[in-house]
């Protein structure tokens, strides 16, 4: 069984409902689902009609198949010759005769009605009523404690795409799948939201626990994480959700193939929620545009064309809430105020951009990683005349192949994590603009596609790592000896040695690395890992 985790995201403690609800279909929800299903059917019909309009490509094999079909059609009305032995075996001559029971009564399609149990109108049927103790047990199984984190993982398993919602119990060293959500295509990015789409104004005080999902499809789906076994998303941002709340009989527009201001027309590669203006969500796409969505209306408020190639990474400025950082395969990074997008600054790098991030500890700086294994740090106040004139504060050859994932530790300035398609995770100390590697590990997740620090102060050293093997590992980096030595001066609680801690799930044995690296257990110390701890 082949599987892969392409993206992941944390949900901070205390925001998930303690007892998530089971999905139930009422009349309003049924009506909404019917409209969405009808729209999907129309899309399928349009695709089929378009395909037929182009005319099928006919080859010799197809001609032969058509001839066979014609022969079959000609023969279908001919009498079928059946041997007498076959008739005897199956008793076809009496196939429509009624069977008789021991008392000589006919057995109908409903069986013997006399044997059916009958309950009075107000009497409960024990086969239909779930005992209270079973309901309580199921309720406890779904329970999420205020001290638990959720970890979301976009996964592809045997060509089926879904979102796994994990519960991480830090004190118990436990990580398990709470529930999962079926997705329409391979997931590429996730962003946690606390804003109910289309429900209230920004100042209405409404909150929730949602995730926006970008996939290989151009639409963005928003799912409620506090509801288990949902059939359809709460909202769809894009053409697929344009008419979901209007009259289903209204004719829909034909699919547009050109980039436009209203919706994406290609894969969604990046999402970024604005934490100060909670109703704003930015998205970057392979259609080369950046869209700004108003979650109040579930529609695109603005569209930007800052780049000439796929937009693969986004990050809102931590303080200047209208400034957005964007990275693209056109090998440039743009910082622009969304209120005045024509006024923008642009930096250039030597390879396709993979990640862009503001330095949360000093937002005068930002980081960029590339497909060539480089990490750059730039000063926003030093804007080059042209992208070719860009001069980073420092540059670092972090990996031999693409730096596919990157994060900044929320607790300690200058503590970075990088993950690469070379299957390694590396931790860095870049204090005083002097980058040095603290530790390098292979965590047996395959090619690394996601490295993300937990958002809460209590678990800020927990690094979630996932990749091409379809498994997640949570590494408590504060228990690593090299990390403790490197950062003890900035965090005295790191004094002394402790047992190193890892929580995760064992990869399938038949998916071992092709380089022969040994497997690691689900939890425990550093035994068996390839490591390069600095002295």
VOGU-3710 file (C-alpha; in Angstrom, 3 decimals, decimal comma):
1> xxxxxxxxxx> 0,000/0,000/0,000  1,625/3,253/-1,120  0,889/6,464/0,746  2,295/9,966/1,010  1,713/13,009/3,224  2,097/16,166/1,156  1,275/18,856/3,713  0,479/19,290/7,407  -0,659/21,961/9,875  -1,084/22,266/13,640
11> xxxxxxxxxx> -4,196/23,393/15,500  -3,412/25,076/18,805  -4,743/23,769/22,080  -8,201/24,622/23,355  -9,892/25,585/20,067  -11,318/22,176/19,147  -14,705/21,199/20,546  -14,255/18,863/23,514  -16,934/16,576/22,105  -17,079/16,847/18,281
21> xxxxxxxxxx> -20,508/16,241/16,818  -21,493/13,485/14,423  -22,576/14,709/11,023  -26,362/14,724/10,638  -28,374/15,604/7,551  -31,325/17,925/8,138  -33,540/19,379/5,426  -31,399/22,496/4,971  -28,181/20,485/4,698  -29,810/18,048/2,301
31> xxxxxxxxxx> -30,838/20,926/0,080  -27,296/22,339/0,116  -25,783/18,937/-0,715  -28,291/18,428/-3,535  -27,277/21,725/-5,121  -23,579/20,892/-4,849  -24,125/17,411/-6,266  -26,218/18,822/-9,113  -23,448/21,283/-9,942  -20,858/18,501/-9,949
41> xxxxxxxxxx> -23,077/16,453/-12,271  -23,387/19,422/-14,630  -19,596/19,781/-14,652  -19,213/16,093/-15,479  -21,745/16,395/-18,306  -19,951/19,454/-19,685  -16,635/17,594/-19,592  -18,197/14,605/-21,342  -19,840/16,811/-23,959  -16,577/18,634/-24,588
51> xxxxxxxxxx> -14,719/15,359/-24,949  -17,281/14,031/-27,403  -17,247/17,287/-29,350  -13,556/16,892/-30,044  -14,251/13,575/-31,733  -12,808/10,278/-30,547  -9,500/9,093/-31,906  -10,244/5,802/-33,645  -7,578/3,192/-34,232  -7,625/-0,305/-35,656
61> xxxxxxxxxx> -8,294/-1,913/-32,294  -11,338/0,287/-31,772  -12,622/-0,591/-35,269  -12,285/-4,257/-34,428  -14,158/-3,732/-31,142  -16,985/-1,965/-33,010  -17,293/-4,886/-35,437  -17,512/-7,300/-32,500  -20,240/-5,166/-30,923  -22,235/-5,166/-34,185
71> xxxxxxxxxx> -22,011/-8,948/-34,344  -23,194/-9,170/-30,744  -26,128/-6,872/-31,483  -27,115/-9,018/-34,454  -27,009/-12,144/-32,340  -28,690/-10,850/-29,204  -32,195/-11,753/-30,379  -31,194/-15,260/-31,501  -32,495/-18,139/-29,356  -30,104/-19,405/-26,741
81> xxxxxxxxxx> -29,455/-23,139/-26,795  -29,221/-24,663/-23,316  -28,494/-28,300/-22,575  -31,150/-30,347/-20,829  -28,661/-31,113/-18,041  -28,420/-27,397/-17,244  -32,197/-27,140/-16,936  -32,294/-30,090/-14,578  -29,498/-28,736/-12,408  -31,097/-25,335/-11,880
91> xxxxxxxxxx> -34,739/-26,473/-12,171  -35,477/-23,525/-14,444  -38,867/-24,924/-15,389  -40,169/-24,170/-11,878  -38,221/-21,023/-11,091  -41,356/-18,910/-10,575  -43,172/-21,399/-8,336  -43,843/-20,365/-4,732  -41,991/-22,240/-2,024  -43,954/-23,833/0,801
101> xxxxxxxxxx> -42,953/-24,030/4,478  -43,464/-26,938/6,880  -47,076/-25,917/7,568  -47,887/-25,798/3,866  -47,905/-21,960/3,765  -46,366/-20,092/0,857  -43,097/-18,276/1,539  -43,267/-14,820/0,015  -40,463/-12,350/-0,800  -40,864/-10,962/2,726
111> xxxxxxxxxx> -40,484/-14,396/4,315  -42,948/-15,695/6,890  -44,679/-12,576/8,231  -45,882/-14,453/11,325  -42,312/-14,701/12,572  -41,747/-10,920/12,525  -41,554/-9,109/15,874  -44,087/-6,301/16,247  -43,725/-3,265/18,493  -46,482/-0,950/19,620
121> xxxxxxxxxx> -46,263/2,674/18,313  -44,740/4,002/21,556  -42,598/0,949/22,212  -38,822/1,115/21,495  -37,304/-1,422/19,119  -34,135/-2,766/20,813  -32,502/-3,248/17,397  -32,886/0,438/16,520  -32,123/2,106/19,849  -28,438/2,452/20,776
131> xxxxxxxxxx> -27,902/1,732/24,485  -26,801/4,744/26,514  -23,558/3,095/27,614  -22,560/2,580/23,951  -23,345/6,230/23,187  -21,238/7,328/26,160  -18,385/5,080/25,047  -18,462/6,507/21,529  -18,644/10,032/22,952  -15,549/9,389/25,068
141> xxxxxxxxxx> -13,658/8,013/22,077  -14,301/11,272/20,201  -13,361/13,466/23,153  -10,583/16,041/22,662  -9,071/17,502/25,826  -8,090/21,180/26,190  -4,472/20,001/26,575  -4,544/18,159/23,226  -3,309/19,522/19,924  -4,789/18,602/16,588
151> xxxxxxxxxx> -2,387/17,868/13,758  -3,782/17,914/10,230  -2,143/15,889/7,461  -3,042/15,944/3,773  -2,572/12,378/2,561  -2,708/10,341/-0,635  -3,163/6,612/-0,122  -3,538/4,247/-3,070  -4,562/7,216/-5,222  -7,289/8,222/-2,737
161> xxxxxxxxxx> -6,894/11,712/-1,265  -8,017/12,554/2,244  -7,258/14,711/5,269  -6,256/12,898/8,450  -7,081/14,680/11,709  -4,681/13,500/14,420  -4,922/14,098/18,148  -1,558/14,672/19,830  -1,476/13,995/23,576  1,874/15,401/24,629
171> xxxxxxxxxx> 2,021/14,111/28,199  0,956/10,620/27,155  3,350/10,473/24,162  0,361/9,545/22,042  -0,545/10,367/18,444  -3,592/8,835/16,774  -6,040/9,485/13,937  -9,262/10,953/15,329  -11,149/11,067/12,027  -10,523/11,734/8,367
181> xxxxxxxxxx> -12,102/13,727/5,552  -12,317/12,677/1,907  -10,832/15,185/-0,555  -11,474/15,645/-4,286  -7,794/15,645/-5,324  -4,222/15,491/-4,029  -3,890/18,002/-1,131  -1,142/20,609/-1,582  -1,630/23,062/1,299  -3,598/23,490/4,532
191> xxxxxxxxxx> -4,486/26,548/6,598  -6,329/26,563/9,896  -9,192/29,097/10,175  -11,187/30,322/13,155  -13,754/32,148/11,031  -17,110/30,615/9,994  -17,397/31,239/6,250  -20,430/33,274/5,260  -21,943/33,255/8,761  -21,186/36,662/10,338
201> xxxxxxxxxx> -19,194/39,865/10,072  -15,587/40,138/11,213  -16,586/41,936/14,407  -19,427/39,569/15,126  -17,277/37,570/17,512  -18,066/34,275/15,783  -15,301/31,706/16,024  -14,869/28,116/15,012  -12,433/25,367/14,149  -12,031/25,027/10,388
211> xxxxxxxxxx> -9,419/24,108/7,810  -9,017/25,462/4,298  -7,622/22,888/1,863  -5,877/23,614/-1,419  -5,589/20,704/-3,865  -4,743/19,912/-7,470  -8,238/21,227/-8,214  -8,752/25,017/-8,528  -11,404/25,230/-5,779  -10,584/25,702/-2,075
221> xxxxxxxxxx> -12,636/23,598/0,330  -13,358/24,692/3,906  -14,199/21,930/6,404  -15,455/22,083/10,001  -13,001/20,139/12,176  -15,541/19,869/14,999  -17,849/17,689/12,889  -17,047/14,024/12,268  -18,053/12,097/9,117  -18,997/15,142/7,055
231> xxxxxxxxxx> -20,016/14,418/3,473  -19,457/17,846/1,949  -17,368/20,892/2,912  -18,921/23,831/4,729  -17,908/26,152/1,922  -16,167/26,101/-1,444  -14,119/29,103/-2,507  -14,013/29,229/-6,281  -16,189/28,417/-9,246  -17,493/25,246/-7,588
241> xxxxxxxxxx> -19,061/27,275/-4,780  -20,209/30,239/-6,817  -23,836/29,144/-7,104  -24,102/26,789/-4,114  -26,335/29,173/-2,158  -28,402/30,387/-5,103  -31,197/28,861/-7,117  -30,007/25,468/-8,332  -31,988/25,975/-11,556  -29,887/28,996/-12,471
251> xxxxxxxxxx> -27,711/28,080/-15,475  -24,050/28,012/-14,587  -21,336/29,688/-16,578  -19,182/27,542/-18,790  -15,803/26,734/-17,335  -13,211/29,366/-18,018  -9,692/28,305/-18,796  -8,063/31,717/-18,593  -6,979/33,286/-15,310  -9,559/35,763/-14,007
261> xxxxxxxxxx> -10,397/37,870/-10,951  -13,198/35,654/-9,612  -11,677/32,226/-9,046  -8,584/30,105/-9,644  -8,365/27,982/-12,777  -5,470/25,747/-11,705  -4,070/23,989/-8,631  -3,978/25,893/-5,329  -0,407/25,705/-4,001  -0,475/28,046/-0,987
271> xxxxxxxxxx> -2,894/29,450/1,612  -2,405/32,122/4,281  -5,031/33,311/6,766  -4,793/36,888/8,018  -4,818/36,624/11,824  -5,625/40,330/12,365  -8,339/40,589/9,716  -9,936/37,222/10,367  -12,235/37,298/7,350  -9,326/37,458/4,868
281> xxxxxxxxxx> -7,674/34,409/3,298  -4,962/34,655/0,645  -4,349/31,893/-1,900  -1,606/31,321/-4,457  -2,091/29,166/-7,520  -0,424/27,500/-10,467  -2,504/29,926/-12,581  0,078/32,567/-11,487  -2,403/34,664/-9,532  -2,872/35,511/-5,865
291> xxxxxxxxxx> -6,484/35,750/-4,711  -7,747/37,552/-1,602  -10,936/35,901/-0,342  -13,531/37,589/1,872  -14,810/34,788/4,077  -17,926/36,818/4,885  -19,121/36,392/1,320  -17,001/33,365/0,268  -15,980/35,323/-2,832  -12,756/36,698/-4,238
301> xxxxxxxxxx> -12,355/40,339/-3,214  -9,111/40,997/-5,125  -6,833/39,230/-7,575  -3,149/40,006/-8,128  -0,696/39,109/-10,888  2,656/39,819/-9,255  4,344/36,791/-10,806  4,925/35,197/-14,203  4,917/31,598/-12,959  3,277/29,412/-10,297
311> xxxxxxxxxx> 2,764/31,095/-6,888  3,859/28,486/-4,345  4,190/30,250/-0,962  2,493/33,073/0,978  2,947/34,739/4,369  1,236/37,750/5,973  3,435/40,252/7,812  3,174/39,700/11,601  2,601/43,424/12,329  1,784/45,223/9,072
321> xxxxxxxxxx> -1,418/43,268/8,581  -2,011/44,232/4,942  1,469/43,335/3,660  1,749/39,945/1,970  4,930/38,085/1,043  4,677/35,875/-2,056  7,144/33,415/-3,601  7,033/31,958/-7,095  8,633/29,566/-9,548  9,583/32,690/-11,521
331> xxxxxxxxxx> 12,463/32,865/-8,990  11,302/36,060/-7,315  9,837/37,072/-3,937  7,432/40,004/-3,742  6,367/42,048/-0,695  3,283/44,153/-1,436  0,627/46,070/0,459  -2,647/44,543/-0,654  -4,294/47,979/-0,426  -1,840/49,364/-3,017
341> xxxxxxxxxx> -0,559/46,331/-4,937  1,181/48,427/-7,595  3,637/49,531/-4,928  5,725/46,423/-4,339  9,277/45,292/-3,682  10,844/42,349/-5,494  13,862/40,155/-4,745  15,430/37,535/-6,990  17,034/34,135/-6,300  18,867/31,617/-8,479
351> xxxxxxxxxx> 16,270/28,811/-8,450  12,539/28,167/-8,030  11,249/29,451/-4,692  9,872/26,780/-2,335  9,016/28,703/0,863  8,837/32,319/2,055  8,439/33,313/5,701  8,641/36,527/7,710  10,927/36,329/10,733  8,318/36,305/13,498
361> xxxxxxxxxx> 10,921/37,504/16,010  12,074/40,468/13,848  9,693/41,218/10,944  12,228/43,542/9,296  13,601/40,319/7,827  12,235/37,394/5,853  13,500/33,982/4,752  13,265/32,222/1,412  14,179/28,633/0,506  14,727/27,267/-2,980
371> xxxxxxxxxx> 14,644/24,137/-5,078  18,467/24,251/-5,213  18,785/23,605/-1,452  19,457/27,222/-0,465  18,137/29,302/2,453  18,302/33,121/2,195  17,686/35,839/4,756  16,749/39,296/3,429  16,311/42,726/5,009  12,992/44,246/3,913
381> xxxxxxxxxx> 14,550/47,712/4,237  17,158/46,886/1,607  15,078/46,793/-1,587  17,107/46,093/-4,749  16,751/48,223/-7,881  16,151/45,010/-9,852  15,722/41,389/-8,711  19,196/40,594/-10,076  20,676/43,116/-7,632  19,278/41,301/-4,584
391> xxxxxxxxxx> 21,765/40,914/-1,745  20,792/38,652/1,150  21,999/39,260/4,689  23,307/35,701/4,425  22,789/32,629/2,278  23,155/28,995/3,265  23,502/25,787/1,263  21,284/23,863/3,681  20,675/20,703/1,608  21,893/19,032/-1,553
401> xxxxxxxxxx> 18,374/18,993/-2,982  15,197/21,062/-2,629  14,423/22,700/0,744  10,805/21,572/0,504  9,804/22,649/4,028  10,861/25,320/6,487  9,801/26,695/9,857  10,858/29,096/12,599  10,718/28,075/16,248  8,180/30,277/18,062
411> xxxxxxxxxx> 10,060/30,197/21,380  13,697/30,931/20,495  14,854/33,548/17,950  17,320/32,166/15,442  16,169/28,530/15,759  15,193/27,193/12,320  14,135/23,830/10,894  14,522/22,707/7,294  13,282/19,582/5,558  14,367/18,320/2,162
421> xxxxxxxxxx> 13,699/15,800/-0,550  17,102/14,366/0,441  15,088/12,797/3,349  16,896/14,832/6,010  15,616/17,233/8,648  18,116/19,804/9,894  17,969/22,196/12,837  19,894/25,464/12,625  21,191/28,189/14,911  21,351/31,468/12,963
431> xxxxxxxxxx> 21,910/33,778/15,927  23,931/36,923/15,112  23,555/36,127/11,401  26,035/33,275/11,658  24,212/30,139/10,504  25,436/26,863/11,940  23,875/23,413/11,841  22,861/22,018/15,220  21,698/18,543/14,202  20,751/16,575/11,086
441> xxxxxxxxxx> 18,483/13,522/11,156  16,666/11,065/8,969  13,363/10,472/10,703  12,207/7,664/8,407  9,389/9,625/6,774  10,932/9,401/3,305  11,325/12,600/1,306  10,399/15,395/3,709  7,472/17,555/2,596  6,523/19,183/5,897
451> xxxxxxxxxx> 8,374/20,379/9,007  6,219/22,428/11,367  6,732/23,581/14,965  3,707/23,384/17,299  2,087/26,809/17,907  1,649/26,620/21,700  4,340/27,771/24,128  3,985/24,576/26,178  4,848/22,392/23,174  6,720/24,912/21,023
461> xxxxxxxxxx> 9,715/22,609/20,611  7,591/19,798/19,094  8,411/19,508/15,398  5,951/17,592/13,195  7,708/15,951/10,253  5,972/14,131/7,389  6,748/13,006/3,885  6,672/10,445/1,102  6,215/7,388/3,361  2,820/8,599/4,521
471> xxxxxxxxxx> 3,778/8,737/8,209  4,102/11,525/10,781  6,804/11,864/13,411  6,678/14,435/16,213  10,164/15,210/17,466  10,519/16,939/20,827  13,602/18,923/19,802  14,056/20,255/23,346  15,160/16,756/24,384  17,979/16,608/21,818
481> xxxxxxxxxx> 21,393/17,041/23,472  22,818/19,244/20,698  19,761/21,533/20,766  19,962/21,868/24,537  23,633/22,849/24,350  23,082/25,304/21,495  20,217/27,252/23,043  20,634/26,882/26,811  21,985/30,437/27,076  18,662/31,752/25,735
491> xxxxxxxxxx> 16,487/29,257/27,590  17,966/28,142/30,951  15,380/25,362/31,298  17,384/23,439/28,664  20,151/22,874/31,202  21,218/19,228/31,629  20,692/16,002/29,694  17,354/14,214/29,195  16,104/11,176/27,298  15,395/12,130/23,692
501> xxxxxxxxxx> 11,735/11,812/22,744  9,966/10,980/19,500  6,259/10,248/19,006  4,904/8,872/15,780  3,809/5,901/13,758  5,901/3,065/12,368  6,265/3,155/8,569  5,278/0,045/6,634  8,166/-2,400/6,547  7,983/-2,753/2,769
511> xxxxxxxxxx> 8,516/0,983/2,325  12,030/1,197/3,747  14,391/3,797/2,284  16,256/2,765/-0,803  19,470/3,916/0,830  19,156/1,186/3,459  18,687/3,491/6,443  17,445/1,573/9,502  13,878/1,914/10,700  13,006/3,776/13,883
521> xxxxxxxxxx> 10,402/2,788/16,442  7,245/4,739/17,127  8,710/6,462/20,146  11,920/6,604/22,064  15,486/7,771/21,770  18,021/8,194/19,003  18,931/4,543/18,470  19,210/3,645/14,803  18,980/7,210/13,447  21,536/8,692/11,110
531> xxxxx> 22,682/11,728/13,038  25,284/14,451/12,872  24,997/16,097/16,273  27,556/18,851/16,728  29,849/18,655/19,705
//
